[in-house]
Each structure stands twice: as structure tokens, then as C-alpha cells.
Amino acid sequence: MAKVYVDGNEIEIGDKERLNGIQAAERIGIDIPRYCWHPGLTVVASCRMCLVESGTRNAETGEIQMMPKLVPACQTPAKDGTVFVTNSQKVHEARARVEEDLLLRHPVDCPICDKAGECYLQDYHFDHGQKERRADIRPFTSRRRDVGPAVTLFVDRCVMCSRCVRFTREIAGTSELMIVNRGSHEEIDTVPGFPLNNKMSGNVVDLCPVGALGDKDFLYSQRVWFMKKHPGVCTGCSTGCSMWTEENQDHVYRLKPRENPHVNHWWLCDEGRYGFHFVHSDARRIGLRRREATGVYAEIDWSILPGEMQSRLSTAGRLAGVLSPHLTVEEAYLFAKYLRGFDPEAVLALGPVPMAEEDERFKNGFTIRAEKCPNRRGVEAVVRHFTGACPTFYELLPRIEQGEFGGVWVTGGYKEPAYDVDVFDQEIADRFDNVKLLIVQDIFASPLWNRADYQLAGGTFAERDGSYVNFADRLQGAKWAVRPPAGAWAEGPLYWRLLNQPGLFNARKVLSDVAAEIIYFAAAADEVPATGVDLKINQLAMT
């Protein structure tokens, strides 16, 4: 193994690892400042903020020979015997000069900048900048131009790191952004006639180390220091990107990618990034309603639901349950367990899986899946465990239409409409005419919802605690970020209560039970790491 020395600390690097000075320093918790370098992009070494002293150490004699000039850590490979010094006076002075140069041309408009609070330029100025300003503050104009439907450019704030340009060329593969002019007149701009309009465009806002690129959807809506972020999983498609849900006072303001080398690396598509506004839609269903004998719906209290379900499901006859692919693994397990408590032969089926025409694949391999749900594989595994098979909703429909079931419980959680298709349309609803007891649990109304005997307002992805299994059999955990609106119940806590479990809903306990019972989930018996666990080893258990 190669041995690298950073500020006198010895670091061992694997034979197949290819690290630079920044990455080697991170191994021991040293953060080398940088603007242009990003682990997912090519190296340009243009900002010079990561300058360090470097040299080599003779393995036999221990003698260290340093290079006379500072070198960019991002461009210097960490090889056997390489020495890095990141905290010398020479390095401190170089960083201070870089900071000072950037601030000579940068508008000091932090009070109105969305990046304030998470801006590299701010942080590095306090950590590495000059103690006093040596030049007069110059008047500035905040030139602003649209570069695409989702992103706006504040030209004067740009530090020319070129991260955004490299992203469109190397990751998205669309190359809409470029650098125009030369010298101190350089600017970021779009190729004439080609605005920044790809489905990965929001990532350039995350990549921008300062406030030059603004997210139109988030612009001026919230200060970042007021928001709390919660680890989550994107439910827009079966890729299951790791993400952060950022909220303040139970209102979601933005979604950002969470680094996961096994799933999405550092990226999140615009479909997932901006697909959260339905969480706060005025059209969301609220409360619990029961159809009376007159056909009119009456609002009832959630506290009487366990008793009513006990009475109605016990006498309904044969039961069937439709498990939405938007349920978490824990919710699907509790729901199946609850329904089978009334009818040990209850038929369980996988709910409708919304589909686009085809997968969308980008240059670096990032893929937006055609399957527009987060947990088909997880729900399938749960259903197979309880029934030995996993029929689909559409395979179950003829049996429902023939009146085989006295009671049917349908779970939803689909956006409105679900990928331009109402999954529970009037044609579907008409096929439930022979069902004596129909329970529909969803977040938006539909013809099937309007046919139900009980209407249960459910939760969205931002209100769920639990786990999802993506297309590649990787299980990831998500934490609830906001509470459901008053009158709605997230599925997990509701099923927990219906099963008379003590205390509050505990997703971790349920997943432990699932892992103990279902071989497919065995790898999740212990605490699931932030990047998830691979369930492929037990994939055959699903069939």
C-alpha cells in the first residue's frame, strides 16, 4: 500500500485507489478549500484556492525534498511517498490572496443572495481571507439573466470555477453552457439557441460554490439557516436517488441530492428535484370519511377507526388488499399483517405501477427510470412472503368485478394525476360495483375514491418513515421530514395503531421484524447505513 504524508500524518492508500491531495487530506479530516474541483468532474485547477506545499519522502532515508513552488492539491496525485503541507504560512498567504482577488470583483450582496449561509466564498473568507480589506468597496450592478427554465444566472457573482460548464458536458452530455470572452471579461453563457433545458439542469445550482446560479423554484423563498434537512429517498422513479428534504415549519422548500456512490453519486434529476409541490397541494384529501346509508359522506374521528374496521372487516367476508408501490417496506408489511389478521387467506396484490415510455439515460450513466414509483421490488417481496405469489392490481380486477371479495382495501399515494394517467379512473371504479366494503387510502381524490365506503387521507413521501428498494435491489431508509396536514395520517403510524402496537410507530423495529421473517431483507437486520444495503444476494428468495 502507498504511504502519503499530510501535515505529518501518515495515510495508507490502497493499490487501486487514485486520490489527489484534497482526497488524501480528507482521510484524516483536513478540508482543503477549493472552488473549481469536484469529485464528480474533471480537474481544471483554475481557482488556485487549493494550493499546498508538496514534496516527496525517501522511503529508505526518510529525507523529504519539497518543491519550491506551491501546487494545486486537486491536480497533484497522492502517490507513495508524497508529502503535503496544508497549514504553513506560505499556504495561508496564498489562500488569502486568492480570496482577496475574488472579492475585489464580487458584489457584497450577501443579504439578498440565496447562497448566503452555504456559500464557499463566505466561509473561506472567514477561515482563510485577509483580516482587513485593502481596497475600496466598488459599486456593483447585479446583472441577471435567465439561462433556462429552472435556473437564473447572477453574472457578477460568478467566480469562473467552470463547474457548471463541465457538468453539462461531462454528466448531462448536453453542453448548453460555455465560457465567453477572455481575461477579466470572462462570463458563463449559453450556446446561442440552446438554453439550459436538460432534465439534470438543477444540479448546476448545487455545484455552484457561490450564488451565481440560482434555482428559480427556490429563489428568495427561505433562508437556509432556518431550514432543517432530513435524509430521504426520491420517490419519482425506481432509481431511488438519495436526497435531502429541506423544510421549515412543516413546509418543504427544496430537495437536494445526498451523496451515494451506489445509486446517484452527487446528482438528482429535475423530475425528482421539483416533484414535491403536491405535498402542499390544496387538492389533497384531508380527514376520514364514511359513506352513510343515504350515500352522503360523514366526517368521523380517527379514534373510532380501529373499532369500525374490526367490526366491518370481520364481517365483510373474503378480503383483498392492494399494496401501492409508493408504500415503504414497513408499511406494506404492517398492512399485509393487519389484513391477514382478519382473513388468513386474504388476497394481496401489487398496486398500479405508473410507467413512462422508456428509461432516459445520460452521458455519465445516470438514468431516469421509466418505472415511476420507488418501491415495487420491496412491496413484491412482502406480498410474496404472505401469499406465495404477487398478482398485479389488473390481474386482481376481474375477480373483484365478479364479486369474489366482500371487502377490498386499496392504498394509493400517487401524484395527481399519476404520470398523466389517473390510475383509479372511472372505468376502474365501475368494476368495484359488486364490492360490499371498499376502503380507499390516498392523498388525492379519484373516481375510485368517490366510490369508497371509507375514505382515508394518507401521507406523502415527505411524511413517511421507512425503507424503499430500488430497481437494483438496494434498500435505503428515509426519515419523515414534515408532519401530515391536520386530519391526514401517514400509513405507517396508522397501521401501527390498527395493530394495537405500543407507543409510537417505530420503523426500525418493523424493519428488524421484516428482516427476521423474510430472507430477501436479511441484510437489513442491522442498522442500515446512509448509503443503504444491497439485497441482491437474496434476490432468488423473491421467486
C-alpha positions in Angstrom: 0.0 0.0 0.0 1.1 3.5 -0.8 2.0 5.8 2.1 1.2 9.5 1.8 2.0 12.2 4.4 -0.3 15.1 5.1 0.8 17.7 7.7 3.0 15.0 9.3 0.2 12.4 9.4 0.8 9.1 7.6 -2.0 7.8 5.4 -2.2 4.5 3.7 -3.8 4.3 0.3 -5.0 1.2 -1.5 -3.1 0.0 -4.5 -6.1 0.5 -6.8 -7.1 3.9 -5.3 -6.4 7.0 -7.3 -6.5 10.0 -5.0 -5.4 13.6 -5.2 -4.1 15.8 -2.4 -7.6 17.0 -1.4 -8.9 13.5 -1.1 -5.9 12.3 0.8 -6.3 15.1 3.3 -10.0 14.3 3.8 -9.0 10.9 5.0 -7.7 12.5 8.2 -10.3 15.2 8.4 -8.4 18.1 6.8 -10.6 20.1 4.5 -8.5 21.8 1.8 -10.5 24.8 0.4 -11.4 24.7 -3.3 -13.8 26.3 -5.8 -13.3 24.5 -9.1 -12.6 21.0 -8.0 -15.4 18.5 -7.6 -15.0 14.7 -7.2 -17.6 14.1 -10.0 -16.0 16.4 -12.6 -12.7 16.6 -14.5 -9.8 18.6 -12.9 -9.0 22.1 -14.3 -7.1 23.6 -11.4 -8.2 27.1 -12.3 -9.2 28.6 -9.0 -5.8 28.1 -7.2 -7.6 28.1 -3.8 -6.3 24.6 -3.0 -2.6 25.5 -3.3 -0.4 23.5 -0.9 3.2 22.7 -0.4 4.2 19.3 -1.8 7.3 17.1 -1.9 8.5 13.5 -1.7 9.8 11.4 1.1 12.6 8.9 0.5 11.4 5.6 1.9 14.9 4.4 2.8 16.5 7.5 4.3 13.3 9.4 5.4 14.6 12.5 3.8 12.0 14.9 2.5 12.6 17.0 -0.6 10.0 19.8 -1.1 9.1 21.5 -4.4 10.0 25.2 -4.5 6.5 26.4 -5.5 3.0 25.7 -4.3 1.0 23.2 -6.3 -2.8 22.7 -6.6 -3.8 19.8 -4.4 -6.6 18.9 -6.8 -4.1 18.2 -9.6 -1.4 16.6 -7.6 -1.7 12.8 -7.3 -1.2 11.2 -3.9 1.4 8.6 -4.7 3.7 6.6 -2.5 6.0 8.9 -0.6 4.1 12.1 -1.5 4.2 14.8 1.2 1.6 17.5 1.5 1.7 20.6 3.8 -1.6 22.3 4.1 -1.1 24.6 7.1 2.1 26.5 6.5 2.4 30.3 6.5 3.1 30.2 2.8 -0.1 28.3 2.1 -2.2 30.7 4.3 -0.9 33.7 2.5 -1.6 32.2 -0.9 -5.2 31.4 0.1 -5.7 34.9 1.5 -4.5 36.4 -1.8 -6.9 34.2 -3.8 -9.8 35.3 -1.6 -8.9 38.9 -1.8 -8.7 38.8 -5.6 -12.1 37.2 -5.9 -13.7 39.7 -3.5 -12.3 42.7 -5.5 -14.8 41.9 -8.2 -17.6 40.2 -6.2 -20.7 42.1 -5.2 -21.1 42.1 -1.5 -24.8 41.4 -1.7 -25.0 38.6 0.8 -28.2 39.9 2.5 -30.2 39.2 -0.7 -28.2 36.2 -2.0 -29.9 32.8 -1.8 -26.5 31.2 -1.3 -25.8 33.1 1.9 -25.3 30.6 4.7 -23.9 27.9 2.5 -21.5 29.9 0.3 -17.9 28.8 -0.2 -16.8 32.4 -0.6 -18.3 33.5 2.7 -16.9 30.5 4.6 -13.5 30.7 3.1 -13.2 34.4 3.7 -13.7 33.9 7.4 -11.4 30.9 7.5 -8.7 32.0 5.0 -9.2 35.6 4.0 -7.3 38.8 4.8 -8.0 40.4 8.2 -8.8 43.7 6.6 -9.9 44.9 3.2 -7.2 46.7 1.3 -9.3 48.1 -1.5 -12.3 50.3 -1.6 -15.7 48.7 -2.0 -16.7 49.2 -5.6 -20.3 49.9 -6.7 -21.8 46.9 -8.4 -24.7 46.0 -10.6 -26.3 42.6 -10.1 -26.6 41.6 -13.7 -29.1 38.8 -14.0 -30.1 36.7 -17.0 -32.1 33.5 -17.5 -30.1 30.6 -18.7 -33.0 28.1 -18.7 -36.5 27.3 -17.4 -35.2 26.3 -13.9 -32.0 28.4 -13.5 -31.1 32.0 -13.4 -27.6 33.5 -13.7 -26.3 36.3 -11.5 -23.4 37.2 -13.7 -21.4 39.4 -11.3 -21.3 36.8 -8.5 -19.6 34.2 -10.7 -16.0 33.1 -9.7 -15.4 31.3 -13.0 -14.9 27.9 -11.4 -16.5 26.3 -14.6 -18.2 23.6 -12.6 -21.5 24.2 -14.4 -19.9 24.1 -17.9 -18.1 20.8 -17.1 -21.3 19.3 -15.7 -23.3 20.0 -18.9 -20.5 18.4 -21.0 -19.5 15.5 -18.8 -22.5 14.5 -16.9 -25.7 15.7 -18.7 -23.9 15.4 -22.1 -26.0 18.3 -23.4 -23.3 21.1 -23.5 -25.6 24.1 -23.3 -23.2 26.2 -21.2 -19.9 27.7 -22.3 -17.4 30.4 -21.3 -17.5 33.6 -23.4 -14.9 36.4 -23.7 -11.4 36.3 -22.3 -9.4 37.5 -19.3 -11.3 39.6 -16.7 -14.3 39.8 -19.1 -15.0 36.0 -19.0 -18.6 35.0 -18.3 -20.7 32.0 -18.3 -23.4 31.9 -21.0 -25.5 29.5 -23.0 -24.8 28.4 -26.5 -26.9 30.6 -28.8 -30.3 29.0 -29.3 -29.7 26.3 -26.7 -30.9 27.3 -23.2 -30.1 25.2 -20.2 -33.1 22.9 -20.6 -32.0 19.4 -19.8 -33.5 17.2 -17.1 -30.4 17.5 -14.9 -30.2 21.2 -15.0 -30.9 21.8 -11.3 -27.6 20.2 -10.4 -25.6 23.2 -11.6 -27.2 25.2 -8.7 -25.9 22.7 -6.2 -22.5 22.7 -7.9 -22.1 26.5 -7.9 -19.9 27.3 -4.9 -21.2 30.9 -4.7 -24.6 32.5 -5.6 -24.1 32.9 -9.3 -26.6 30.2 -10.3 -30.0 30.5 -8.7 -32.8 28.0 -8.5 -35.9 29.8 -9.7 -38.1 27.4 -7.8 -36.4 28.3 -4.5 -35.3 31.8 -5.2 -36.0 34.2 -2.3 -38.3 31.7 -0.6 -36.4 30.8 2.5 -33.1 31.4 4.3 -31.0 28.2 4.5 -30.2 28.6 8.2 -33.9 28.4 9.1 -34.3 25.1 7.3 -33.8 21.6 8.7 -32.7 18.8 6.4 -33.8 15.2 6.6 -32.4 12.1 4.8 -34.8 10.8 2.3 -35.2 8.8 -0.9 -36.6 10.3 -4.1 -39.9 8.6 -5.0 -40.1 9.9 -8.5 -38.8 6.7 -10.1 -37.3 3.4 -9.3 -33.7 4.7 -9.4 -34.4 5.8 -5.8 -31.9 8.6 -5.6 -30.6 9.5 -2.1 -31.7 13.1 -1.3 -32.2 15.7 1.5 -35.6 17.0 2.2 -35.2 20.6 3.5 -38.1 22.1 5.4 -39.1 24.8 7.8 -42.2 24.7 10.0 -43.6 21.7 8.2 -43.2 23.1 4.7 -40.9 21.6 2.2 -38.9 24.2 0.3 -36.5 22.2 -1.7 -35.0 18.7 -2.4 -31.2 18.3 -2.9 -29.1 15.2 -3.8 -27.5 13.3 -1.0 -24.2 11.7 -2.0 -24.5 7.9 -2.5 -21.9 6.2 -4.7 -24.1 3.1 -5.1 -27.1 4.9 -6.5 -26.9 8.5 -7.7 -23.4 9.7 -6.7 -23.9 13.5 -6.4 -26.8 14.1 -8.7 -30.6 14.4 -8.8 -32.8 14.9 -11.8 -35.2 17.8 -12.2 -38.1 15.4 -12.2 -37.3 14.4 -8.7 -36.0 17.7 -7.5 -39.1 19.7 -8.4 -41.6 17.0 -8.0 -42.6 17.7 -4.4 -45.1 20.5 -4.7 -48.0 18.1 -4.5 -47.1 17.7 -0.8 -48.7 21.1 -0.1 -51.4 21.0 -2.8 -54.8 22.5 -1.9 -56.3 19.4 -3.7 -55.0 17.0 -1.0 -57.7 15.0 0.7 -57.9 15.6 4.5 -59.7 13.6 7.2 -61.6 10.3 7.4 -65.0 10.0 5.8 -67.6 7.2 5.9 -70.4 6.7 3.4 -73.7 6.7 5.2 -76.8 4.7 4.1 -78.1 7.8 2.3 -75.0 7.9 0.1 -73.7 11.0 1.8 -70.3 11.1 3.3 -69.9 11.9 7.0 -66.7 13.1 8.7 -65.7 10.7 11.5 -62.9 10.8 14.0 -59.8 8.7 13.5 -60.1 7.4 17.1 -63.1 5.3 16.2 -61.5 3.8 13.1 -59.9 0.7 14.8 -63.2 -0.3 16.3 -65.1 0.2 13.0 -62.5 -1.7 11.0 -62.7 -4.5 13.5 -66.4 -4.7 13.0 -66.6 -4.2 9.3 -63.6 -6.3 8.1 -64.6 -9.2 10.4 -68.0 -9.5 8.7 -67.1 -8.5 5.2 -66.3 -12.0 4.0 -63.3 -12.7 1.8 -60.8 -9.8 1.7 -58.3 -8.4 -0.8 -55.7 -5.7 -0.3 -54.0 -3.6 -3.0 -50.5 -2.5 -1.9 -49.2 0.6 -3.6 -45.6 0.6 -4.8 -45.4 4.0 -3.0 -45.7 2.3 0.4 -42.5 1.7 2.3 -41.4 -1.8 3.1 -42.5 -1.4 6.7 -45.9 0.0 5.7 -46.5 -2.9 3.3 -45.6 -5.4 5.9 -47.9 -4.0 8.6 -50.7 -3.6 6.1 -50.5 -7.2 5.0 -50.2 -8.4 8.5 -53.3 -6.4 9.6 -55.5 -7.6 6.7 -54.4 -11.2 7.1 -55.3 -11.0 10.8 -59.0 -10.8 9.7 -58.7 -13.2 6.7 -55.7 -15.6 6.7 -56.4 -16.2 3.0 -56.8 -12.6 2.1 -55.5 -11.9 -1.4 -52.8 -9.3 -1.7 -51.8 -7.6 -5.0 -49.3 -5.0 -6.1 -50.9 -1.7 -6.9 -50.7 0.0 -10.3 -47.1 0.9 -11.3 -47.0 4.2 -13.3 -44.8 3.9 -16.3 -43.2 6.3 -18.8 -42.4 5.2 -22.3 -38.7 4.4 -21.7 -35.7 5.0 -19.4 -33.8 8.2 -20.0 -30.0 7.7 -19.8 -27.4 10.5 -19.5 -23.8 10.6 -20.6 -22.3 9.6 -17.2 -24.8 6.7 -16.8 -27.3 8.5 -14.6 -30.7 7.1 -15.5 -34.3 8.4 -15.0 -36.3 5.2 -14.9 -39.5 4.6 -16.8 -40.9 3.0 -13.6 -42.4 5.9 -11.7 -42.5 4.5 -8.2 -39.9 3.9 -5.5 -40.7 0.5 -4.0 -42.1 -2.0 -6.5 -39.5 -4.6 -5.6 -39.9 -4.2 -1.8 -43.7 -4.5 -2.0 -43.4 -7.5 -4.2 -41.2 -9.2 -1.7 -43.6 -8.5 1.1 -46.6 -9.8 -0.9 -44.8 -13.0 -1.9 -43.9 -13.6 1.7 -47.5 -13.6 2.8 -49.2 -15.2 -0.3 -46.5 -17.1 -2.2 -47.3 -15.0 -5.3 -47.6 -11.4 -6.3 -50.5 -10.7 -8.7 -50.9 -7.2 -10.0 -53.8 -4.9 -9.5 -55.0 -5.5 -13.1 -54.9 -9.3 -12.6 -57.0 -8.9 -9.5 -59.6 -6.7 -11.2 -61.6 -9.5 -12.9 -62.0 -11.3 -9.6 -63.1 -8.0 -7.9 -65.6 -7.4 -10.7 -67.1 -10.9 -10.3 -67.8 -10.2 -6.7 -65.3 -12.7 -5.3 -64.4 -10.3 -2.4 -66.7 -8.8 0.2 -64.1 -6.3 1.3 -61.3 -4.6 -0.7 -58.7 -2.1 0.8 -56.8 0.0 -1.8 -53.8 2.0 -0.9 -52.5 4.9 -3.1 -50.1 7.7 -2.6 -49.9 8.6 -6.3 -49.4 12.1 -7.6 -52.4 13.7 -9.2 -52.6 12.6 -11.9 -50.1 9.7 -11.8 -47.8 10.4 -14.7 -50.5 11.9 -16.9 -52.8 8.8 -16.2 -55.4 8.6 -13.4 -54.6 5.1 -12.1 -58.0 4.8 -10.5 -60.2 6.2 -13.3 -64.0 5.8 -13.8 -63.6 2.6 -15.8 -61.6 1.0 -12.9 -64.1 2.4 -10.3 -67.1 0.8 -12.1 -65.5 -2.6 -11.7 -65.9 -2.3 -7.9 -69.7 -2.3 -8.0 -70.0 -5.8 -6.5 -67.8 -5.0 -3.5 -69.7 -4.6 -0.3 -66.9 -2.8 1.6 -64.4 -0.6 -0.3 -61.7 1.3 1.7 -59.5 3.7 -0.3 -56.5 5.3 1.3 -55.0 8.0 -0.9 -53.8 11.6 -1.0 -55.9 12.8 -3.9 -59.5 12.2 -5.0 -60.2 9.9 -7.9 -63.3 8.1 -9.3 -62.4 5.1 -7.1 -62.0 7.4 -4.1 -65.5 8.7 -4.8 -66.8 5.2 -4.9 -65.3 4.2 -1.5 -67.2 3.3 1.7 -64.3 4.7 3.7 -62.0 7.4 2.5 -58.7 7.6 4.4 -56.5 10.6 3.8 -52.9 9.2 3.6 -49.4 10.6 3.7 -46.8 11.7 1.1 -43.1 10.7 0.8 -42.1 13.6 3.0 -44.3 12.3 5.8 -43.2 8.7 5.7 -40.7 6.9 7.9 -39.4 3.7 6.4 -37.4 1.9 3.6 -37.6 1.6 -0.2 -36.0 -1.0 -2.5 -34.9 0.4 -5.9 -34.6 -1.3 -9.3 -31.2 -2.7 -8.4 -32.3 -4.3 -5.1 -30.8 -1.7 -2.9 -32.7 -0.9 0.3 -32.4 2.7 1.6 -34.0 4.3 4.6 -35.9 7.6 4.7 -36.9 9.8 7.6 -40.1 11.8 7.8 -39.5 15.5 7.2 -42.8 17.2 7.8 -46.0 16.2 9.6 -49.1 15.4 7.5 -51.7 18.1 7.4 -54.2 18.0 10.2 -56.7 15.3 9.5 -54.4 13.1 7.5 -52.4 10.0 8.7 -49.2 8.6 7.2 -49.8 4.9 6.6 -47.1 3.6 8.9 -48.4 5.2 12.1 -52.0 4.3 11.2 -51.3 0.6 10.6 -49.2 0.5 13.8 -52.2 1.9 15.7 -54.7 -0.5 14.0 -52.5 -3.4 15.1 -52.6 -2.1 18.7 -48.8 -1.8 18.8 -47.5 0.0 22.0 -46.0 3.5 21.8 -45.2 5.5 18.6 -44.6 3.9 15.2 -41.1 2.5 15.1 -39.9 1.9 11.5 -36.6 0.4 12.6 -38.3 -2.2 14.8 -40.7 -3.1 12.0 -37.8 -3.5 9.5 -36.0 -5.8 12.0 -39.1 -8.0 12.1 -39.2 -8.0 8.3 -35.6 -8.9 8.1 -36.1 -11.8 10.5 -39.1 -13.2 8.7 -38.3 -12.5 5.0 -35.0 -13.8 3.7 -34.9 -11.2 1.0 -34.5 -8.4 3.6 -32.0 -10.3 5.8 -29.2 -7.8 5.1 -31.3 -5.1 6.8 -31.3 -6.9 10.1 -28.7 -4.5 11.5 -28.7 -0.7 11.3 -28.9 0.4 7.6 -26.1 2.8 6.6 -26.8 6.1 5.0 -26.0 4.6 1.6 -28.3 1.6 2.0 -27.7 -2.1 1.8 -27.6 -4.4 -1.2 -30.3 -7.1 -1.2 -29.2 -8.8 -4.4 -27.6 -11.7 -2.5 -31.2 -12.8 -1.6 -32.8 -11.9 -4.9 -33.7 -15.5 -5.6 -35.8 -15.6 -2.5 -38.4 -13.4 -4.3 -39.2 -16.1 -6.8 
